[in-house]
């Protein structure tokens, strides 16, 4: 459990850095002259490139066992790109740095998840991943609040990015301490499941398809923030606060759903997917308070996706394939996220009701597949 807590602090400081920046990247790109289509494409392409890199990252982890080298490199790129946004003078430069930040996250995530999966077997994977996600989202809540404070006191977005250098340095410091204390994370899973010589199971692939559909309909916050600014439903100083509230809901949801997942299993993910599918009409068609409610539902979905979604993967594959499994899973998830984000960016410039319909339809389409996974898992 101590390893999970340490990695939780790493994620807390890292999310304080990059989620603080992401809370205003939509308005920042708009300020630099980007259109809604460009914001959607940048957000989606960043996710695509980021998730595509997770496949070789996870595979390399399984082949070499170099958990820490890959993880540290990823965090350096991930948090290092954020302070450099303070120097961006055009939307093209900002877009490159936003994409670089996603690339860094991609390199470290499957390896970090594999390490956490080894450490959570004894305490319950739902609870372990839920605790990690809750700490992660505390940082994701504090970062936007820091940015909101800077904007409130008439500071610029560039000043906010520069201040985020502090949690970026703390991220690397705690990460190196964890590396010194736990040099062999694979040994944390003392009781290993029987290793399989075959490929990944059918239930894993169906589960991947279900969560990829949910990802396709999940609007990225840069597009949501862009909408708030353009539609003037939420003022500029409140946009990062809304994001912080969503991250707070995310943290609470991760703990609650993580504990429930250990007791009830996959039905908890089905429930959270159904709940979060209704964020889009509130966010894109509602006023101030409707948007606030929509962001709360958006936070519920994020909490489930970043905790019990990862915990479920660990239970579907053997320990020796877990890095690869997380890499493949995150790649497929990210490809559909990119397609969905790009389409929603185009829909935004054409029809908001069309955007809402697309978002809800794709997320709800994941439910039959999740029920299928539940049935197969029960029989096996």
C-alpha positions in Angstrom: 0.0 0.0 0.0 2.9 2.4 0.7 4.0 2.1 -2.9 0.5 3.0 -4.1 0.5 6.0 -1.8 3.9 7.2 -3.1 2.8 6.8 -6.7 -0.4 8.6 -5.7 1.7 11.6 -4.6 3.6 11.5 -7.9 0.3 11.6 -9.8 -1.0 14.3 -7.4 1.9 16.7 -8.3 1.9 15.6 -12.0 -1.8 16.3 -12.3 -1.5 19.6 -10.5 0.9 20.5 -13.3 -0.7 19.2 -16.5 -4.4 19.4 -15.5 -3.8 22.9 -14.3 -2.7 23.7 -17.8 -5.4 21.7 -19.5 -8.1 23.6 -17.6 -7.3 26.6 -19.8 -5.8 25.2 -23.0 -9.1 25.6 -24.8 -9.5 29.3 -24.0 -5.7 29.7 -24.4 -5.8 28.3 -28.0 -8.9 30.5 -28.7 -6.9 33.5 -27.4 -4.1 32.6 -29.9 -6.6 32.5 -32.8 -7.6 28.8 -33.0 -11.2 27.8 -34.2 -13.4 25.2 -32.5 -12.4 22.7 -35.2 -8.7 23.3 -34.4 -9.3 22.9 -30.7 -11.1 19.6 -31.2 -8.4 18.3 -33.5 -5.6 19.4 -31.3 -7.2 17.8 -28.2 -8.1 14.7 -30.1 -4.8 14.3 -31.9 -2.9 14.8 -28.7 -4.9 11.9 -27.2 -4.3 9.8 -30.4 -0.6 10.3 -30.4 -0.4 9.8 -26.7 -2.4 6.6 -26.7 -0.7 5.1 -29.7 2.6 5.4 -27.8 1.2 3.4 -25.0 1.4 0.2 -27.1 5.2 0.2 -27.6 5.7 1.5 -24.1 3.7 -1.4 -22.5 5.3 -4.0 -24.7 8.8 -2.6 -24.0 8.1 -2.8 -20.3 7.1 -6.5 -20.5 10.1 -7.3 -22.7 12.8 -5.5 -20.8 11.4 -5.1 -17.2 12.7 -1.5 -17.2 9.7 -0.1 -15.3 11.5 2.9 -13.9 13.5 4.0 -16.9 10.4 4.2 -19.0 8.3 5.8 -16.3 10.8 8.5 -15.4 11.3 9.4 -19.1 7.5 9.7 -19.6 7.1 12.0 -16.5 9.9 14.3 -17.6 8.2 14.9 -21.0 4.7 15.1 -19.5 5.4 17.7 -16.8 8.2 19.4 -18.6 6.0 20.6 -21.5 3.7 22.6 -19.3 6.0 25.4 -18.1 7.2 25.8 -21.8 3.6 26.9 -22.7 4.4 30.2 -21.0 6.7 30.9 -24.0 4.2 29.9 -26.7 3.4 32.9 -29.0 1.2 31.1 -31.5 -1.5 28.4 -31.4 0.8 26.2 -33.5 3.6 26.2 -30.9 1.0 25.8 -28.1 -0.5 22.8 -30.0 2.9 21.1 -30.3 3.5 21.5 -26.5 0.0 20.2 -25.7 0.6 17.2 -27.9 4.1 16.7 -26.3 2.5 16.7 -22.8 0.1 13.9 -23.9 3.0 11.9 -25.4 4.8 12.0 -22.1 1.7 10.8 -20.3 1.4 8.0 -22.8 4.9 6.7 -22.3 4.6 6.5 -18.5 0.9 5.4 -18.0 0.9 1.7 -19.0 4.1 1.0 -17.1 2.9 2.9 -14.0 -0.5 1.0 -14.2 1.4 -2.3 -14.4 3.4 -1.4 -11.3 0.3 -0.4 -9.4 -1.5 -3.6 -10.4 1.4 -5.6 -8.9 1.0 -3.6 -5.6 -2.8 -3.8 -5.3 -3.5 -7.5 -5.4 -3.5 -7.9 -1.6 -5.6 -4.8 -0.8 -8.2 -5.1 -3.7 -7.5 -3.7 -7.1 -10.6 -1.5 -7.1 -9.6 0.1 -3.9 -6.0 0.4 -4.8 -6.6 2.0 -8.2 -9.4 4.0 -6.7 -7.1 5.4 -4.0 -4.5 6.2 -6.6 -7.0 8.0 -8.8 -8.4 9.9 -5.8 -4.9 11.3 -5.0 -4.4 11.9 -8.7 -7.5 14.0 -8.9 -6.7 16.0 -5.7 -3.8 17.3 -7.8 -6.1 17.7 -10.8 -8.4 19.8 -8.6 -5.6 22.0 -7.1 -3.9 22.7 -10.4 -6.9 24.4 -12.0 -7.6 26.3 -8.7 -4.1 27.7 -8.9 -4.7 28.8 -12.5 -8.1 30.2 -11.5 -6.4 32.3 -8.8 -3.9 33.7 -11.2 -6.6 34.6 -13.7 -8.7 36.1 -11.0 -5.9 38.4 -9.9 -5.5 39.6 -13.5 -2.6 37.3 -14.3 -2.2 35.8 -17.8 -2.4 32.2 -18.9 1.4 32.4 -19.5 2.0 33.3 -15.8 -0.1 30.3 -14.8 2.0 28.0 -16.9 5.2 29.3 -15.4 4.0 28.9 -11.8 3.2 25.2 -12.6 6.9 24.6 -12.8 6.9 24.1 -9.0 4.6 21.0 -8.9 6.5 19.7 -12.0 9.7 19.6 -10.0 8.0 18.0 -7.0 6.7 15.3 -9.3 10.2 14.2 -10.4 11.5 14.4 -6.8 8.9 12.0 -5.3 9.2 9.7 -8.4 12.9 9.4 -7.8 12.3 8.6 -4.1 9.8 5.9 -5.0 12.4 4.5 -7.4 15.0 4.3 -4.6 12.6 2.6 -2.2 11.1 0.1 -4.6 13.6 -0.7 -7.3 11.8 -3.9 -8.4 8.0 -3.2 -8.5 7.3 -6.7 -10.1 8.2 -8.3 -6.8 5.3 -6.5 -5.0 2.9 -9.1 -6.4 4.0 -12.0 -4.3 1.1 -14.4 -5.2 1.0 -14.4 -9.0 -1.9 -15.9 -11.1 -1.1 -18.9 -13.3 0.7 -17.6 -16.4 -1.0 -18.2 -19.8 0.8 -19.1 -23.0 -2.0 -17.9 -25.2 -2.9 -14.4 -26.3 -5.2 -12.1 -24.6 -8.7 -13.4 -23.9 -11.9 -12.8 -25.8 -13.5 -11.0 -22.8 -10.5 -8.6 -22.8 -11.2 -7.6 -26.5 -14.9 -7.1 -26.0 -14.2 -5.0 -22.9 -11.8 -2.9 -24.9 -14.4 -2.4 -27.6 -17.0 -1.3 -25.0 -14.7 1.3 -23.3 -13.4 2.6 -26.7 -17.1 3.4 -27.6 -17.4 5.2 -24.2 -14.3 7.2 -25.0 -15.5 8.2 -28.4 -18.4 10.0 -26.9 -16.5 11.6 -24.0 -15.8 15.3 -24.9 -12.3 16.4 -23.9 -12.3 19.4 -21.6 -10.4 21.8 -24.0 -13.5 21.7 -26.2 -15.8 22.1 -23.2 -13.8 25.1 -22.0 -13.8 26.5 -25.5 -17.6 26.3 -25.5 -17.9 28.0 -22.1 -15.8 30.9 -23.4 -17.5 31.2 -26.8 -21.0 30.8 -25.5 -20.3 33.0 -22.5 -22.3 30.6 -20.2 -19.3 30.5 -17.8 -17.0 33.4 -17.3 -13.2 33.1 -17.9 -12.3 33.0 -14.2 -14.9 30.4 -13.5 -13.8 28.0 -16.3 -10.9 26.5 -14.3 -13.0 26.4 -11.2 -15.6 24.2 -13.1 -12.8 21.9 -14.1 -11.5 21.8 -10.5 -15.0 20.8 -9.3 -15.2 18.0 -11.9 -11.8 16.8 -10.6 -13.1 16.8 -7.1 -16.1 14.8 -8.1 -13.7 12.5 -10.0 -11.7 11.8 -6.8 -14.7 11.0 -4.7 -16.2 8.8 -7.4 -13.0 6.9 -7.8 -12.9 6.0 -4.1 -16.6 5.0 -3.9 -16.8 3.1 -7.2 -13.4 1.5 -6.5 -14.6 0.0 -3.2 -17.9 -1.0 -4.8 -16.1 -2.6 -7.7 -14.2 -4.9 -5.3 -17.5 -6.0 -3.9 -19.8 -6.1 -6.9 -17.6 -6.2 -9.9 -18.4 -5.0 -13.4 -22.0 -3.8 -12.8 -20.5 -0.8 -11.0 -18.8 0.3 -14.3 -22.1 -0.2 -16.2 -23.9 2.1 -13.7 -21.2 4.8 -13.9 -21.2 4.7 -17.7 -25.0 5.1 -17.8 -24.8 8.1 -15.3 -22.0 10.0 -17.1 -23.6 9.6 -20.6 -26.0 12.5 -19.7 -23.3 15.1 -19.2 -23.3 16.4 -22.8 -26.8 18.0 -22.9 -26.2 19.8 -19.6 -22.7 21.1 -20.6 -23.4 22.1 -24.2 -27.0 23.1 -24.0 -27.4 24.3 -20.4 -26.8 27.6 -18.7 -24.4 28.2 -15.8 -26.0 25.8 -13.3 -26.8 23.2 -16.0 -23.2 23.3 -17.1 -22.1 22.9 -13.4 -24.3 19.8 -13.1 -23.0 18.5 -16.4 -19.4 18.9 -15.2 -20.2 16.9 -12.1 -21.5 14.0 -14.2 -18.4 14.4 -16.4 -16.3 14.0 -13.3 -18.2 10.8 -12.3 -17.4 9.3 -15.7 -13.7 10.3 -15.4 -13.4 8.8 -11.9 -14.8 5.5 -13.1 -12.7 5.4 -16.3 -9.5 6.2 -14.5 -9.9 3.8 -11.6 -12.2 0.7 -12.0 -11.7 0.6 -15.8 -8.0 0.0 -15.1 -8.7 -2.3 -12.3 -10.8 -4.5 -14.5 -8.0 -4.9 -17.0 -5.7 -6.3 -14.3 -8.2 -9.0 -13.6 -8.4 -10.2 -17.2 -4.7 -10.8 -18.0 -1.8 -12.6 -16.4 1.0 -10.7 -14.7 3.6 -11.3 -17.4 1.3 -9.7 -20.1 0.0 -6.8 -18.1 2.2 -4.0 -19.6 1.3 -5.2 -23.1 -2.4 -5.4 -22.2 -2.5 -1.9 -20.7 -0.6 -0.6 -23.8 -3.0 -2.2 -26.3 -6.0 -1.2 -24.2 -5.0 2.4 -23.9 -4.1 2.6 -27.6 -7.5 1.3 -28.8 -9.2 3.6 -26.2 -7.1 6.6 -27.5 -7.8 6.0 -31.2 -11.6 6.1 -30.6 -11.1 9.1 -28.3 -9.3 10.9 -31.1 -12.0 10.0 -33.7 -14.7 11.1 -31.2 -13.0 14.4 -30.3 -12.4 15.3 -33.9 -16.0 14.6 -34.9 -17.3 16.6 -31.9 -15.0 19.5 -32.8 -16.6 19.5 -36.3 -20.1 19.0 -34.9 -19.5 22.0 -32.6 -19.0 24.3 -35.6 -22.0 22.9 -37.3 -24.7 21.7 -34.8 -24.6 21.6 -31.0 -27.6 19.2 -30.9 -25.7 17.0 -33.3 -22.7 17.0 -31.0 -24.9 16.1 -28.0 -26.7 13.3 -29.9 -23.3 11.8 -31.0 -21.9 11.9 -27.5 -24.8 10.2 -25.8 -25.3 7.6 -28.5 -21.7 6.4 -28.5 -21.5 6.1 -24.8 -24.8 4.3 -24.4 -23.7 1.9 -27.2 -21.0 0.6 -24.8 -23.6 -0.7 -22.4 -24.7 -3.9 -24.4 -21.0 -4.8 -24.7 -20.4 -4.4 -21.0 -23.4 -6.6 -20.2 -21.9 -9.2 -22.6 -18.5 -9.0 -20.7 -20.4 -9.4 -17.5 -22.2 -12.6 -18.8 -19.0 -14.1 -20.1 -17.1 -13.4 -16.9 -19.8 -14.9 -14.8 -19.9 -18.1 -16.8 -16.1 -18.5 -16.9 
